[in-house]
Amino acid sequence: MRMLVSLLVPVALFACKGKERSTSVAGDEGNVQADRPVEQVGTPVVMVSQVPADSVFFQLERTPCFGSCPAFRVVVKGNGDATYVGQRFAPREGTYAGKITAAQMAELRKMADEVGFFGMDDRYDGQVTDLPSTIIRVSNGGLTKKVVGRVGPPVAFKEFAKFAEGLFEQVQWTLLEKAE
């Protein structure tokens, strides 16, 4: 039965061409981007597949504030290679390399689905000057979505960021370059 379902899902996705939307956009804007049909009747279809080894699979960034907010960026490629760049007040400062396991990548994909990441707004912001931003970017199955959360992001977005941070604490990071 499972095999039959896995064979029928791709057929079902492409059988409803009249109800699908195809978007092909270059760049790194927050909207959902794809090179094939990705939406049926207004609901994103997230296809779980590997991202090319040299493409960004996941990115988490925390921007600085006027106070002691930790500022860092973690970028994970499709092959699991990860780079951590820690700025001031970050858990580690400097540039580090690490490896994310396939299981950890699957956990990130699953969490993105559970929190409805691909259905979130591109930006949560307001008229406040001293708040850091949390930026999450996920590429999965041909889709790329970036969400900037600064003022009033949903609880699910915050939970996703905390989940990712916890996962990255498990990585063995190797210092490549000390912070200046």
Phi and psi in degrees as GROMACS dihedral restraints (atoms count N, CA, C in turn):
[ dihedral_restraints ]
;  ai    aj    ak    al  type     phi  dphi    fc
    3     4     5     6     1   -58.2    20    10
    4     5     6     7     1   -40.6    20    10
    6     7     8     9     1   -64.1    20    10
    7     8     9    10     1   -41.2    20    10
    9    10    11    12     1   -62.0    20    10
   10    11    12    13     1   -42.6    20    10
   12    13    14    15     1   -63.3    20    10
   13    14    15    16     1   -44.7    20    10
   15    16    17    18     1   -65.3    20    10
   16    17    18    19     1   -27.5    20    10
   18    19    20    21     1   -78.6    20    10
   19    20    21    22     1   -33.6    20    10
   21    22    23    24     1   -80.8    20    10
   22    23    24    25     1   -29.6    20    10
   24    25    26    27     1   -57.5    20    10
   25    26    27    28     1   -50.6    20    10
   27    28    29    30     1   -61.2    20    10
   28    29    30    31     1   -37.1    20    10
   30    31    32    33     1   -62.6    20    10
   31    32    33    34     1   -44.4    20    10
   33    34    35    36     1   -63.8    20    10
   34    35    36    37     1   -37.1    20    10
   36    37    38    39     1   -65.1    20    10
   37    38    39    40     1   -35.5    20    10
   39    40    41    42     1   -98.1    20    10
   40    41    42    43     1    -8.0    20    10
   42    43    44    45     1   -75.5    20    10
   43    44    45    46     1   -23.9    20    10
   45    46    47    48     1  -101.4    20    10
   46    47    48    49     1    50.3    20    10
   48    49    50    51     1   -56.5    20    10
   49    50    51    52     1   -31.3    20    10
   51    52    53    54     1   -66.8    20    10
   52    53    54    55     1   -22.6    20    10
   54    55    56    57     1  -103.5    20    10
   55    56    57    58     1     1.5    20    10
   57    58    59    60     1   -96.9    20    10
   58    59    60    61     1   155.7    20    10
   60    61    62    63     1  -122.3    20    10
   61    62    63    64     1   131.9    20    10
   63    64    65    66     1  -113.1    20    10
   64    65    66    67     1   129.6    20    10
   66    67    68    69     1  -126.7    20    10
   67    68    69    70     1   131.1    20    10
   69    70    71    72     1  -131.1    20    10
   70    71    72    73     1   104.5    20    10
   72    73    74    75     1  -129.8    20    10
   73    74    75    76     1   130.4    20    10
   75    76    77    78     1   -86.9    20    10
   76    77    78    79     1   153.2    20    10
   78    79    80    81     1   115.5    20    10
   79    80    81    82     1  -173.5    20    10
   81    82    83    84     1  -124.3    20    10
   82    83    84    85     1    36.0    20    10
   84    85    86    87     1   -76.4    20    10
   85    86    87    88     1   168.8    20    10
   87    88    89    90     1   -75.2    20    10
   88    89    90    91     1   -20.0    20    10
   90    91    92    93     1   -67.4    20    10
   91    92    93    94     1   161.2    20    10
   93    94    95    96     1   -69.9    20    10
   94    95    96    97     1   129.2    20    10
   96    97    98    99     1  -123.7    20    10
   97    98    99   100     1   146.0    20    10
   99   100   101   102     1  -158.5    20    10
  100   101   102   103     1   163.7    20    10
  102   103   104   105     1  -109.5    20    10
  103   104   105   106     1    14.2    20    10
  105   106   107   108     1  -150.7    20    10
  106   107   108   109     1   170.8    20    10
  108   109   110   111     1   -55.6    20    10
  109   110   111   112     1   133.7    20    10
  111   112   113   114     1  -131.5    20    10
  112   113   114   115     1    -3.7    20    10
  114   115   116   117     1  -137.0    20    10
  115   116   117   118     1   136.1    20    10
  117   118   119   120     1  -123.9    20    10
  118   119   120   121     1   124.4    20    10
  120   121   122   123     1    45.9    20    10
  121   122   123   124     1    45.6    20    10
  123   124   125   126     1    80.3    20    10
  124   125   126   127     1     0.2    20    10
  126   127   128   129     1  -112.6    20    10
  127   128   129   130     1   121.6    20    10
  129   130   131   132     1   -61.5    20    10
  130   131   132   133     1   138.4    20    10
  132   133   134   135     1  -105.3    20    10
  133   134   135   136     1   112.8    20    10
  135   136   137   138     1   -96.6    20    10
  136   137   138   139     1   111.6    20    10
  138   139   140   141     1   -91.5    20    10
  139   140   141   142     1   123.5    20    10
  141   142   143   144     1   -83.2    20    10
  142   143   144   145     1   111.1    20    10
  144   145   146   147     1  -150.5    20    10
  145   146   147   148     1   167.3    20    10
  147   148   149   150     1   -74.7    20    10
  148   149   150   151     1   144.0    20    10
  150   151   152   153     1   -87.7    20    10
  151   152   153   154     1   144.7    20    10
  153   154   155   156     1   -50.6    20    10
  154   155   156   157     1   144.6    20    10
  156   157   158   159     1   -54.2    20    10
  157   158   159   160     1   -34.3    20    10
  159   160   161   162     1   -95.3    20    10
  160   161   162   163     1     5.1    20    10
  162   163   164   165     1   -98.6    20    10
  163   164   165   166     1   155.6    20    10
  165   166   167   168     1   -73.1    20    10
  166   167   168   169     1   125.9    20    10
  168   169   170   171     1   -94.5    20    10
  169   170   171   172     1   -42.6    20    10
  171   172   173   174     1  -148.9    20    10
  172   173   174   175     1   142.3    20    10
  174   175   176   177     1  -141.7    20    10
  175   176   177   178     1   135.1    20    10
  177   178   179   180     1  -127.6    20    10
  178   179   180   181     1   128.5    20    10
  180   181   182   183     1  -134.5    20    10
  181   182   183   184     1   137.2    20    10
  183   184   185   186     1  -118.0    20    10
  184   185   186   187     1   124.5    20    10
  186   187   188   189     1   -92.2    20    10
  187   188   189   190     1   159.8    20    10
  189   190   191   192     1   -72.7    20    10
  190   191   192   193     1   165.9    20    10
  192   193   194   195     1  -131.8    20    10
  193   194   195   196     1  -176.5    20    10
  195   196   197   198     1   -73.3    20    10
  196   197   198   199     1   -17.4    20    10
  198   199   200   201     1   -98.6    20    10
  199   200   201   202     1  -136.4    20    10
  201   202   203   204     1  -108.1    20    10
  202   203   204   205     1    36.1    20    10
  204   205   206   207     1   -68.4    20    10
  205   206   207   208     1   133.7    20    10
  207   208   209   210     1   -68.2    20    10
  208   209   210   211     1   132.7    20    10
  210   211   212   213     1  -118.9    20    10
  211   212   213   214     1   122.6    20    10
  213   214   215   216     1  -160.3    20    10
  214   215   216   217     1   167.8    20    10
  216   217   218   219     1  -141.0    20    10
  217   218   219   220     1   134.6    20    10
  219   220   221   222     1  -120.5    20    10
  220   221   222   223     1   127.8    20    10
  222   223   224   225     1  -122.6    20    10
  223   224   225   226     1   127.5    20    10
  225   226   227   228     1  -115.4    20    10
  226   227   228   229     1   126.3    20    10
  228   229   230   231     1   -85.0    20    10
  229   230   231   232     1   168.6    20    10
  231   232   233   234     1   -61.3    20    10
  232   233   234   235     1   -23.5    20    10
  234   235   236   237     1   -92.1    20    10
  235   236   237   238     1     3.2    20    10
  237   238   239   240     1    94.6    20    10
  238   239   240   241     1    -9.7    20    10
  240   241   242   243     1   -63.8    20    10
  241   242   243   244     1   133.3    20    10
  243   244   245   246     1  -129.0    20    10
  244   245   246   247     1   147.5    20    10
  246   247   248   249     1  -125.4    20    10
  247   248   249   250     1   134.3    20    10
  249   250   251   252     1  -120.1    20    10
  250   251   252   253     1   125.1    20    10
  252   253   254   255     1  -119.6    20    10
  253   254   255   256     1   108.7    20    10
  255   256   257   258     1  -100.3    20    10
  256   257   258   259     1   128.7    20    10
  258   259   260   261     1  -102.8    20    10
  259   260   261   262     1  -151.0    20    10
  261   262   263   264     1   -65.4    20    10
  262   263   264   265     1   143.9    20    10
  264   265   266   267     1    63.0    20    10
  265   266   267   268     1    11.1    20    10
  267   268   269   270     1   -77.6    20    10
  268   269   270   271     1   157.8    20    10
  270   271   272   273     1   -55.3    20    10
  271   272   273   274     1   -31.3    20    10
  273   274   275   276     1  -142.8    20    10
  274   275   276   277     1   137.7    20    10
  276   277   278   279     1  -107.2    20    10
  277   278   279   280     1   139.0    20    10
  279   280   281   282     1   117.7    20    10
  280   281   282   283     1  -169.3    20    10
  282   283   284   285     1  -109.4    20    10
  283   284   285   286     1   130.1    20    10
  285   286   287   288     1  -129.6    20    10
  286   287   288   289     1   154.9    20    10
  288   289   290   291     1  -119.1    20    10
  289   290   291   292     1   146.9    20    10
  291   292   293   294     1  -154.9    20    10
  292   293   294   295     1   179.9    20    10
  294   295   296   297     1  -131.4    20    10
  295   296   297   298     1   127.6    20    10
  297   298   299   300     1   -97.6    20    10
  298   299   300   301     1   132.2    20    10
  300   301   302   303     1   -75.6    20    10
  301   302   303   304     1   162.3    20    10
  303   304   305   306     1   -60.4    20    10
  304   305   306   307     1   -36.8    20    10
  306   307   308   309     1   -65.1    20    10
  307   308   309   310     1   -40.8    20    10
  309   310   311   312     1   -66.8    20    10
  310   311   312   313     1   -37.9    20    10
  312   313   314   315     1   -64.6    20    10
  313   314   315   316     1   -39.9    20    10
  315   316   317   318     1   -63.5    20    10
  316   317   318   319     1   -37.4    20    10
  318   319   320   321     1   -63.8    20    10
  319   320   321   322     1   -40.8    20    10
  321   322   323   324     1   -64.2    20    10
  322   323   324   325     1   -42.4    20    10
  324   325   326   327     1   -60.2    20    10
  325   326   327   328     1   -46.9    20    10
  327   328   329   330     1   -62.4    20    10
  328   329   330   331     1   -43.8    20    10
  330   331   332   333     1   -64.7    20    10
  331   332   333   334     1   -39.4    20    10
  333   334   335   336     1   -57.6    20    10
  334   335   336   337     1   -42.5    20    10
  336   337   338   339     1   -67.0    20    10
  337   338   339   340     1   -44.9    20    10
  339   340   341   342     1   -62.5    20    10
  340   341   342   343     1   -37.2    20    10
  342   343   344   345     1   -88.2    20    10
  343   344   345   346     1    -2.6    20    10
  345   346   347   348     1    69.1    20    10
  346   347   348   349     1    37.3    20    10
  348   349   350   351     1   -54.9    20    10
  349   350   351   352     1   -44.9    20    10
  351   352   353   354     1   -71.1    20    10
  352   353   354   355     1   -10.0    20    10
  354   355   356   357     1  -101.4    20    10
  355   356   357   358     1    -2.1    20    10
  357   358   359   360     1   -73.5    20    10
  358   359   360   361     1   160.0    20    10
  360   361   362   363     1   -63.7    20    10
  361   362   363   364     1   158.2    20    10
  363   364   365   366     1   -74.1    20    10
  364   365   366   367     1   -27.4    20    10
  366   367   368   369     1  -147.6    20    10
  367   368   369   370     1   135.3    20    10
  369   370   371   372     1  -121.8    20    10
  370   371   372   373     1   109.5    20    10
  372   373   374   375     1  -151.5    20    10
  373   374   375   376     1   168.9    20    10
  375   376   377   378     1  -162.8    20    10
  376   377   378   379     1  -171.9    20    10
  378   379   380   381     1   -87.4    20    10
  379   380   381   382     1    58.7    20    10
  381   382   383   384     1  -127.0    20    10
  382   383   384   385     1   135.9    20    10
  384   385   386   387     1   -95.7    20    10
  385   386   387   388     1   -27.4    20    10
  387   388   389   390     1  -111.3    20    10
  388   389   390   391     1    45.9    20    10
  390   391   392   393     1  -118.6    20    10
  391   392   393   394     1   136.4    20    10
  393   394   395   396     1   -74.0    20    10
  394   395   396   397     1   159.0    20    10
  396   397   398   399     1  -104.5    20    10
  397   398   399   400     1   149.4    20    10
  399   400   401   402     1  -113.0    20    10
  400   401   402   403     1   126.2    20    10
  402   403   404   405     1  -121.1    20    10
  403   404   405   406     1   126.5    20    10
  405   406   407   408     1  -123.7    20    10
  406   407   408   409     1   133.7    20    10
  408   409   410   411     1  -128.3    20    10
  409   410   411   412     1   132.0    20    10
  411   412   413   414     1  -130.9    20    10
  412   413   414   415     1   134.6    20    10
  414   415   416   417     1  -117.6    20    10
  415   416   417   418     1   129.8    20    10
  417   418   419   420     1  -156.8    20    10
  418   419   420   421     1   121.9    20    10
  420   421   422   423     1    57.9    20    10
  421   422   423   424     1    36.4    20    10
  423   424   425   426     1    91.6    20    10
  424   425   426   427     1    -7.0    20    10
  426   427   428   429     1   -98.9    20    10
  427   428   429   430     1   143.2    20    10
  429   430   431   432     1  -132.6    20    10
  430   431   432   433     1   129.2    20    10
  432   433   434   435     1  -136.2    20    10
  433   434   435   436     1   134.2    20    10
  435   436   437   438     1  -124.1    20    10
  436   437   438   439     1   131.5    20    10
  438   439   440   441     1  -123.6    20    10
  439   440   441   442     1   129.4    20    10
  441   442   443   444     1  -106.0    20    10
  442   443   444   445     1   119.5    20    10
  444   445   446   447     1  -115.4    20    10
  445   446   447   448     1   112.9    20    10
  447   448   449   450     1  -125.0    20    10
  448   449   450   451     1   -52.4    20    10
  450   451   452   453     1  -122.3    20    10
  451   452   453   454     1   117.8    20    10
  453   454   455   456     1    71.1    20    10
  454   455   456   457     1    34.8    20    10
  456   457   458   459     1   -69.5    20    10
  457   458   459   460     1   155.2    20    10
  459   460   461   462     1   -63.7    20    10
  460   461   462   463     1   155.7    20    10
  462   463   464   465     1   -56.6    20    10
  463   464   465   466     1   -39.0    20    10
  465   466   467   468     1   -60.5    20    10
  466   467   468   469     1   -36.5    20    10
  468   469   470   471     1   -65.3    20    10
  469   470   471   472     1   -46.4    20    10
  471   472   473   474     1   -61.8    20    10
  472   473   474   475     1   -40.9    20    10
  474   475   476   477     1   -63.9    20    10
  475   476   477   478     1   -39.0    20    10
  477   478   479   480     1   -62.7    20    10
  478   479   480   481     1   -43.9    20    10
  480   481   482   483     1   -62.7    20    10
  481   482   483   484     1   -45.6    20    10
  483   484   485   486     1   -63.7    20    10
  484   485   486   487     1   -40.3    20    10
  486   487   488   489     1   -59.1    20    10
  487   488   489   490     1   -47.9    20    10
  489   490   491   492     1   -62.7    20    10
  490   491   492   493     1   -43.1    20    10
  492   493   494   495     1   -59.5    20    10
  493   494   495   496     1   -43.5    20    10
  495   496   497   498     1   -62.0    20    10
  496   497   498   499     1   -39.3    20    10
  498   499   500   501     1   -65.7    20    10
  499   500   501   502     1   -40.6    20    10
  501   502   503   504     1   -71.4    20    10
  502   503   504   505     1   -20.4    20    10
  504   505   506   507     1   -67.4    20    10
  505   506   507   508     1   -22.6    20    10
  507   508   509   510     1   -81.3    20    10
  508   509   510   511     1   -13.8    20    10
  510   511   512   513     1   -77.0    20    10
  511   512   513   514     1   141.4    20    10
  513   514   515   516     1   -87.4    20    10
  514   515   516   517     1   107.3    20    10
  516   517   518   519     1   -92.8    20    10
  517   518   519   520     1   138.0    20    10
  519   520   521   522     1  -112.1    20    10
  520   521   522   523     1   124.2    20    10
  522   523   524   525     1   -66.0    20    10
  523   524   525   526     1   127.6    20    10
  525   526   527   528     1  -104.1    20    10
  526   527   528   529     1   -37.1    20    10
  528   529   530   531     1  -154.6    20    10
  529   530   531   532     1   129.7    20    10
  531   532   533   534     1   -69.1    20    10
  532   533   534   535     1   151.0    20    10
  534   535   536   537     1   -71.1    20    10
  535   536   537   538     1   149.2    20    10
